[in-house]
Amino acid sequence: MAVDIRIPLGLGFLILGGILALFGLFTRENVALYEKYQGLNPNLVWGAVMFLFGAVMFFIGRRQKWQHDPFNPGPWETLAAIKPRH
């Protein structure tokens, strides 16, 4: 069974974005840490962006069904696709 690449990528972005967003959430009171960003919390913002991107990738990957169908093969599974071009 083939795994759609969007599923592991989505999980990776979900996990890393969640960790980064949680770090930004727990350190939002630290003024010295975000002084050079003029009060903006980039960890929280980019963590949320990564988390949302990961969620979209994961759910789109889970929605697609990649199944082996012997009656309707994909173009990469036909014999015409593996013929040498002479």
Short mmCIF file of the C-alpha atoms (twelve columns), coordinates in Angstrom:
data_MODEL
# 
_entry.id   MODEL 
# 
loop_
_atom_site.group_PDB 
_atom_site.id 
_atom_site.type_symbol 
_atom_site.label_atom_id 
_atom_site.label_alt_id 
_atom_site.label_comp_id 
_atom_site.label_asym_id 
_atom_site.label_seq_id 
_atom_site.Cartn_x 
_atom_site.Cartn_y 
_atom_site.Cartn_z 
_atom_site.pdbx_PDB_model_num 
ATOM 1  C CA . MET A 1  0.000  0.000  0.000   1 
ATOM 2  C CA . ALA A 2  1.380  3.359  -1.027  1 
ATOM 3  C CA . VAL A 3  1.467  6.158  1.515   1 
ATOM 4  C CA . ASP A 4  0.635  9.626  0.285   1 
ATOM 5  C CA . ILE A 5  3.545  11.967 1.052   1 
ATOM 6  C CA . ARG A 6  1.123  14.562 2.426   1 
ATOM 7  C CA . ILE A 7  0.332  12.411 5.456   1 
ATOM 8  C CA . PRO A 8  3.844  12.234 7.009   1 
ATOM 9  C CA . LEU A 9  4.621  15.809 5.966   1 
ATOM 10 C CA . GLY A 10 1.382  16.974 7.523   1 
ATOM 11 C CA . LEU A 11 2.123  15.111 10.734  1 
ATOM 12 C CA . GLY A 12 5.600  16.612 10.882  1 
ATOM 13 C CA . PHE A 13 4.298  20.142 10.428  1 
ATOM 14 C CA . LEU A 14 1.501  19.486 12.925  1 
ATOM 15 C CA . ILE A 15 3.946  18.329 15.603  1 
ATOM 16 C CA . LEU A 16 6.607  21.006 15.013  1 
ATOM 17 C CA . GLY A 17 4.041  23.774 14.645  1 
ATOM 18 C CA . GLY A 18 2.307  22.656 17.824  1 
ATOM 19 C CA . ILE A 19 5.568  22.643 19.774  1 
ATOM 20 C CA . LEU A 20 6.545  26.075 18.437  1 
ATOM 21 C CA . ALA A 21 3.100  27.538 19.126  1 
ATOM 22 C CA . LEU A 22 3.090  26.143 22.664  1 
ATOM 23 C CA . PHE A 23 6.540  27.633 23.272  1 
ATOM 24 C CA . GLY A 24 5.300  30.988 22.025  1 
ATOM 25 C CA . LEU A 25 2.190  30.699 24.162  1 
ATOM 26 C CA . PHE A 26 4.115  29.924 27.355  1 
ATOM 27 C CA . THR A 27 6.766  32.627 26.773  1 
ATOM 28 C CA . ARG A 28 4.433  35.445 25.704  1 
ATOM 29 C CA . GLU A 29 4.960  37.239 29.036  1 
ATOM 30 C CA . ASN A 30 8.745  37.390 28.542  1 
ATOM 31 C CA . VAL A 31 9.201  40.959 27.274  1 
ATOM 32 C CA . ALA A 32 12.983 40.698 26.930  1 
ATOM 33 C CA . LEU A 33 12.712 37.702 24.600  1 
ATOM 34 C CA . TYR A 34 10.484 39.510 22.093  1 
ATOM 35 C CA . GLU A 35 11.902 43.020 22.485  1 
ATOM 36 C CA . LYS A 36 13.627 43.025 19.097  1 
ATOM 37 C CA . TYR A 37 10.392 41.913 17.399  1 
ATOM 38 C CA . GLN A 38 8.544  45.012 18.670  1 
ATOM 39 C CA . GLY A 39 6.218  42.980 20.874  1 
ATOM 40 C CA . LEU A 40 5.211  40.527 18.155  1 
ATOM 41 C CA . ASN A 41 5.502  36.876 19.139  1 
ATOM 42 C CA . PRO A 42 6.973  35.143 16.052  1 
ATOM 43 C CA . ASN A 43 7.027  31.734 17.733  1 
ATOM 44 C CA . LEU A 44 3.292  31.832 18.310  1 
ATOM 45 C CA . VAL A 45 2.521  33.217 14.842  1 
ATOM 46 C CA . TRP A 46 4.729  30.835 12.855  1 
ATOM 47 C CA . GLY A 47 3.790  27.915 15.074  1 
ATOM 48 C CA . ALA A 48 0.142  28.539 14.258  1 
ATOM 49 C CA . VAL A 49 0.936  28.882 10.538  1 
ATOM 50 C CA . MET A 50 2.902  25.617 10.543  1 
ATOM 51 C CA . PHE A 51 0.173  23.870 12.527  1 
ATOM 52 C CA . LEU A 52 -2.544 24.995 10.098  1 
ATOM 53 C CA . PHE A 53 -0.433 23.999 7.070   1 
ATOM 54 C CA . GLY A 54 0.208  20.593 8.611   1 
ATOM 55 C CA . ALA A 55 -3.485 20.111 9.346   1 
ATOM 56 C CA . VAL A 56 -4.424 20.945 5.751   1 
ATOM 57 C CA . MET A 57 -1.769 18.612 4.325   1 
ATOM 58 C CA . PHE A 58 -2.704 15.784 6.676   1 
ATOM 59 C CA . PHE A 59 -6.440 15.971 6.054   1 
ATOM 60 C CA . ILE A 60 -6.042 16.298 2.279   1 
ATOM 61 C CA . GLY A 61 -3.719 13.295 2.325   1 
ATOM 62 C CA . ARG A 62 -6.186 11.282 4.394   1 
ATOM 63 C CA . ARG A 63 -9.060 12.236 2.101   1 
ATOM 64 C CA . GLN A 64 -7.401 10.852 -1.046  1 
ATOM 65 C CA . LYS A 65 -7.754 7.104  -1.469  1 
ATOM 66 C CA . TRP A 66 -4.815 5.462  -3.216  1 
ATOM 67 C CA . GLN A 67 -6.022 1.952  -3.834  1 
ATOM 68 C CA . HIS A 68 -4.844 -0.683 -6.218  1 
ATOM 69 C CA . ASP A 69 -7.610 -1.184 -8.765  1 
ATOM 70 C CA . PRO A 70 -6.847 -4.053 -11.176 1 
ATOM 71 C CA . PHE A 71 -9.790 -3.161 -13.433 1 
ATOM 72 C CA . ASN A 72 -8.901 0.524  -13.865 1 
ATOM 73 C CA . PRO A 73 -5.111 0.798  -13.546 1 
ATOM 74 C CA . GLY A 74 -3.442 4.169  -13.393 1 
ATOM 75 C CA . PRO A 75 -1.316 5.352  -16.320 1 
ATOM 76 C CA . TRP A 76 1.863  4.417  -14.445 1 
ATOM 77 C CA . GLU A 77 0.639  0.804  -14.040 1 
ATOM 78 C CA . THR A 78 -0.117 -0.042 -17.666 1 
ATOM 79 C CA . LEU A 79 2.190  -1.996 -19.917 1 
ATOM 80 C CA . ALA A 80 2.299  0.897  -22.373 1 
ATOM 81 C CA . ALA A 81 4.029  2.983  -19.731 1 
ATOM 82 C CA . ILE A 82 6.923  0.494  -19.428 1 
ATOM 83 C CA . LYS A 83 7.525  -0.103 -23.150 1 
ATOM 84 C CA . PRO A 84 10.909 1.110  -24.294 1 
ATOM 85 C CA . ARG A 85 10.838 3.990  -26.760 1 
ATOM 86 C CA . HIS A 86 12.849 2.811  -29.798 1 
# 
